[in-house]
Amino acid sequence: MGVWQSEEFDKHEQVCFFSDEATNLRAIVAIHSTTRGPAAGGTRFKSYASDDMALDDALRLSRAMSYKSALAGLPVGGGKAVIIGDPRELKSRELLLAFGRFIDRIGNVFATGEDVGFSVADVETMFEVTPYVGGMSKGAGDPSIHTATGVLHGLRAVAEFRLGRKSFEGVKVAVQGLGSVGWRVARQLHEAGAELIVADIDPEKVTKAQNDFHALTMETDEIHAAQADIFCPCALGGVITMTTAPQIRAHAVAGAANNQLASPEAGAMLAQRNILFAPDYVINAGGVISGVEAMQNMPGRKKIDMAPLEDLLESIYGRLLEIFVRSEKENRTPEAIAQMIAQELIREQPLEEYA
């Protein structure tokens, strides 16, 4: 299947393919839009059933990054990189350096950072050969910290709008996934008085959550149906399907995972069941907000004029409330409203020449 034949192709500006025989590196970078500025997006390192699925993932995630950046008020566009293969078997220092040299070639339009299968340490290795990376231990630091903070601000909006609650005291939240972001979200919710149900494929993390947060536990493929106030997906995407949507008993779905809706129809089913959905690229924007400091490293560019990091993270709360109110008023799904606002911002508020 070609790029233009993919169902995920959405007027993307550029798609780059790269291979390095010496390290068995195969990578795809999709750049959706640079209308508001150079594209930014993480690198996902994982096995795919086919190259077409890897391409679809890059196209879909890069579009989401365009929307995420616009809705977060950032002067950047959207892109995404994927490396095809099992990182446990394929990842090496030489591969990371080869990938870094590839990114350096297209650095005038794209900067990258950590994502699934791709760590802060990997980004720092790439920094040896390219400045077009962000989210390192220096600067804004590990983006997962800021992603979790942004998710918590978003959950405040959800609790207020759907539950009529100004605090998390006694709110039951089912957290699926206890990775770097999910764990921080769970910890902050616990500290704020929430009652937790957790699930993760790593039994050690589950046991630690039981001990540290007094959490109840469920299996990862069952927790979406937990009797909770909020279902909080913080693992991989695609968890809300036409099969799982009818099984959800929570009043709202809001979490850090990307691409939570497997299809628009799944989102419509949530709306039909009066289950509030927080568009993932709005609530989980904290990582890209913090990672935009990567743009400061780009040679020959103007310094990016941005609001303070803390203010941008807190603005996720207000943006979601705006989306929820419009969704209710216009009788459209929050996802549809968020896409409409993002498209308006991309079309109507281009950045001045940034190169």
VOGU-3710 file (C-alpha; in Angstrom, 3 decimals, decimal comma):
1> mgvwqseefd> 0,000/0,000/0,000  1,279/3,471/-0,877  1,245/6,543/1,323  -1,591/8,196/-0,598  -3,718/5,034/-0,401  -3,584/4,861/3,396  -6,841/5,686/5,158  -4,723/7,669/7,638  -3,286/10,002/4,996  -4,629/13,507/5,652
11> kheqvcffsd> -2,802/15,952/3,384  0,485/15,156/5,127  3,276/17,417/3,941  6,066/14,856/3,970  6,756/11,178/4,706  10,360/9,951/4,975  11,609/6,365/4,967  15,051/5,466/6,262  17,025/2,231/6,512  20,493/1,392/7,737
21> eatnlraiva> 21,774/-2,046/6,788  24,547/-2,101/9,382  22,136/-1,767/12,329  18,951/-3,219/10,743  17,265/0,122/11,328  14,021/0,770/9,461  12,226/3,986/10,324  9,398/6,177/9,068  8,886/9,859/9,827  5,516/11,413/8,979
31> ihsttrgpaa> 5,161/15,195/8,998  1,538/16,251/9,010  1,767/20,034/9,212  4,331/22,792/9,676  1,797/25,605/9,286  2,265/26,795/12,878  5,976/25,988/13,007  8,447/23,107/12,660  6,922/19,720/13,443  7,501/17,997/16,770
41> ggtrfksyas> 6,676/14,450/17,812  8,124/11,476/19,635  9,663/8,286/18,272  7,754/5,038/18,765  9,911/1,867/18,700  7,830/-1,299/18,413  7,067/-4,386/16,359  4,344/-4,116/13,752  2,464/-6,893/11,997  3,240/-5,203/8,677
51> ddmalddalr> 5,004/-2,185/7,233  1,599/-0,791/6,247  0,540/-0,816/9,903  3,722/1,046/10,844  3,011/3,652/8,171  -0,592/4,021/9,336  0,612/4,525/12,912  3,051/7,255/11,862  0,412/9,037/9,780  -2,264/8,823/12,475
61> lsramsyksa> 0,005/9,883/15,326  1,517/12,783/13,382  -1,951/14,182/12,689  -2,769/13,853/16,378  0,425/15,767/17,169  -0,687/18,630/14,914  -3,980/18,803/16,775  -2,325/18,394/20,163  0,173/21,193/19,556  -2,464/23,581/18,210
71> laglpvgggk> -4,891/22,944/21,067  -2,071/23,389/23,587  -1,299/26,799/22,106  2,160/25,786/20,905  3,948/27,390/17,941  4,843/24,026/16,390  3,378/21,545/13,938  2,830/17,812/14,110  5,053/14,885/13,201  5,854/11,371/14,393
81> aviigdprel> 8,600/8,813/13,926  8,333/5,045/14,177  11,154/2,525/14,282  10,028/-0,924/13,169  11,129/-3,850/15,345  11,311/-5,158/18,883  13,436/-2,670/20,853  14,519/-5,436/23,233  16,217/-7,222/20,347  17,075/-4,459/17,902
91> ksrelllafg> 18,017/-1,409/19,950  21,725/-0,568/20,104  23,887/2,502/20,492  24,859/2,268/16,826  21,203/2,142/15,748  20,346/5,198/17,846  23,238/7,144/16,344  22,204/6,114/12,822  18,655/7,247/13,557  19,997/10,501/14,992
101> rfidrignvf> 21,918/11,199/11,796  18,727/10,606/9,812  16,780/13,041/11,989  19,580/15,570/11,561  19,031/15,518/7,793  15,400/16,601/8,162  15,911/18,687/11,289  14,876/21,895/9,575  11,274/20,627/9,760  11,183/17,995/12,543
111> atgedvgfsv> 12,399/17,368/16,085  11,723/14,226/18,102  11,771/12,781/21,608  10,793/9,778/23,708  7,708/7,608/23,254  6,727/3,954/23,566  9,889/1,828/23,436  12,097/4,915/23,204  13,550/6,351/26,405  15,035/9,617/27,600
121> advetmfevt> 18,426/7,867/27,585  17,906/6,986/23,909  17,166/10,639/23,133  20,339/11,709/24,924  22,356/9,265/22,799  20,865/10,818/19,661  21,830/14,271/20,942  25,469/13,310/20,315  24,814/13,609/16,576  21,805/15,942/16,288
131> pyvggmskga> 20,362/18,914/18,190  16,860/18,134/16,900  15,703/16,258/19,990  13,916/17,226/23,193  12,793/15,833/26,520  16,247/15,101/27,872  17,176/15,093/31,557  18,403/18,661/31,136  16,043/21,440/30,055  12,409/20,661/30,814
141> gdpsihtatg> 13,426/17,109/31,722  11,616/13,794/31,373  8,401/14,620/29,451  6,450/11,866/31,218  6,486/14,008/34,369  4,754/16,845/32,556  2,414/14,526/30,666  1,174/13,183/34,001  0,745/16,686/35,412  -1,275/17,713/32,372
151> vlhglravae> -3,429/14,590/32,641  -4,200/15,469/36,249  -5,326/18,965/35,202  -7,515/17,322/32,570  -8,972/14,894/35,080  -9,912/17,890/37,244  -11,964/19,223/34,329  -13,606/15,823/33,859  -14,443/15,465/37,552  -15,903/18,964/37,641
161> frlgrksfeg> -17,936/18,735/34,425  -19,249/15,180/34,645  -19,200/14,416/38,382  -19,753/17,903/39,783  -16,686/17,419/41,977  -14,097/20,073/42,785  -11,685/17,538/44,280  -10,699/13,894/43,797  -11,580/12,935/47,364  -13,478/9,644/47,138
171> vkvavqglgs> -13,552/9,605/43,319  -12,995/6,082/41,964  -10,515/5,992/39,089  -9,543/2,867/37,126  -6,001/3,329/35,787  -4,990/1,005/32,951  -1,207/0,950/32,628  1,404/1,806/35,242  4,246/2,926/33,013  6,172/6,142/33,518
181> vgwrvarqlh> 3,072/8,297/32,972  0,415/5,978/34,398  2,323/5,483/37,632  2,694/9,228/38,171  -0,990/9,801/37,415  -1,959/7,080/39,895  0,342/8,482/42,570  -0,989/12,028/42,201  -4,582/10,795/42,254  -3,877/8,808/45,417
191> eagaelivad> -2,282/11,836/47,050  -5,395/13,845/46,112  -7,682/11,336/47,834  -8,919/9,248/44,901  -9,737/5,554/45,270  -7,766/3,540/42,712  -8,278/0,398/40,686  -5,174/-0,475/38,653  -4,019/-2,887/35,976  -0,673/-3,523/34,331
201> idpekvtkaq> 1,048/-6,381/32,525  3,900/-6,159/35,066  2,819/-7,912/38,285  5,527/-6,136/40,295  4,047/-2,734/39,443  0,588/-3,964/40,394  1,842/-5,227/43,749  3,647/-1,946/44,400  0,454/-0,003/43,608  -1,457/-2,187/46,051
211> ndfhaltmet> 1,093/-1,428/48,748  1,713/2,255/47,993  -1,773/3,377/46,961  -4,015/0,773/48,628  -5,294/0,095/45,117  -7,645/-2,641/44,023  -6,509/-4,596/40,968  -7,985/-6,022/37,785  -6,659/-7,633/34,613  -5,557/-5,257/31,852
221> deihaaqadi> -8,190/-6,572/29,438  -10,995/-6,214/32,002  -10,342/-2,921/33,773  -12,204/-0,885/31,148  -15,388/-2,427/32,590  -14,537/-1,545/36,196  -17,214/-0,029/38,407  -15,531/3,372/38,636  -16,255/7,055/38,152  -13,480/7,537/35,597
231> fcpcalggvi> -11,704/5,027/33,356  -8,152/6,300/32,801  -6,305/4,513/29,939  -2,553/5,068/30,281  -1,143/2,225/28,165  -1,274/1,703/24,394  -4,114/3,069/22,295  -7,140/1,544/20,629  -8,750/0,431/23,898  -12,163/1,949/23,145
241> tmttapqira> -13,667/-0,286/20,473  -17,165/-1,226/19,407  -16,717/-4,230/21,713  -15,359/-2,476/24,804  -17,416/0,745/24,584  -20,692/-0,989/25,585  -18,898/-2,601/28,547  -17,628/0,627/30,126  -19,438/1,451/33,356  -17,527/4,613/34,254
251> havagaannq> -19,063/8,050/33,788  -16,035/9,280/31,841  -12,990/8,099/29,904  -9,901/10,271/30,326  -6,276/9,177/30,315  -2,768/9,503/28,945  -2,860/6,862/26,194  -2,691/7,994/22,573  -5,385/7,071/20,041  -7,756/5,693/22,667
261> laspeagaml> -10,663/5,494/20,215  -10,265/2,613/17,786  -12,807/4,308/15,509  -15,068/7,372/15,406  -17,982/4,978/15,851  -16,587/3,907/19,224  -16,506/7,544/20,297  -20,079/8,026/19,121  -21,138/5,018/21,177  -19,623/6,570/24,300
271> aqrnilfapd> -21,596/9,741/23,620  -24,801/7,765/23,084  -24,272/6,146/26,475  -23,641/9,566/28,080  -20,029/8,671/28,862  -17,813/11,756/28,686  -14,656/11,324/26,603  -11,628/13,595/27,011  -9,859/13,678/23,616  -6,476/12,103/24,240
281> yvinaggvis> -4,445/14,625/22,279  -5,815/17,375/24,521  -5,439/15,759/27,931  -2,021/14,190/27,295  -0,399/17,265/25,735  1,950/17,848/28,686  4,759/15,855/27,123  4,838/17,803/23,891  4,441/21,063/25,819  7,608/20,303/27,786
291> gveamqnmpg> 9,386/18,841/24,772  9,052/21,965/22,668  12,151/23,257/24,415  13,883/21,089/21,794  13,147/23,833/19,317  15,418/26,145/21,296  18,347/23,944/20,206  17,616/24,333/16,513  20,376/26,344/14,840  19,291/29,321/12,775
301> rkkidmaple> 15,799/29,568/14,272  14,140/32,319/16,212  13,683/31,637/19,890  10,204/30,320/20,530  7,994/32,731/22,448  5,942/30,607/24,847  3,997/30,989/28,062  5,580/29,426/31,182  5,446/25,624/31,247  3,235/25,502/34,344
311> dllesiygrl> 0,688/27,863/32,763  0,517/25,804/29,579  0,005/22,594/31,557  -2,758/24,159/33,619  -4,444/25,445/30,446  -5,375/21,834/29,603  -8,068/22,154/32,281  -9,640/25,183/30,617  -9,351/23,811/27,084  -11,170/20,610/28,055
321> leifvrseke> -13,940/22,506/29,810  -14,368/24,584/26,641  -14,613/21,399/24,565  -17,094/19,754/26,942  -19,356/22,812/27,047  -19,367/23,169/23,252  -19,932/19,438/22,848  -23,017/19,581/25,030  -24,308/22,781/23,429  -23,769/21,664/19,822
331> nrtpeaiaqm> -24,714/18,017/20,402  -21,449/16,768/18,920  -18,839/14,471/20,424  -15,911/16,047/22,309  -13,607/14,440/19,739  -15,418/16,199/16,884  -15,316/19,541/18,707  -11,603/19,164/19,501  -10,783/18,340/15,876  -12,795/21,316/14,664
341> iaqelireqp> -11,022/23,718/17,034  -7,602/22,278/16,126  -8,260/22,560/12,397  -9,385/26,157/12,862  -6,222/26,983/14,796  -3,967/25,351/12,193  -5,745/27,087/9,324  -6,220/30,518/10,881  -3,185/31,015/13,122  -0,052/30,157/11,141
351> leeya> 3,284/31,073/12,671  5,447/33,737/11,070  8,271/32,364/8,950  10,258/30,241/11,378  13,344/29,343/9,394
//
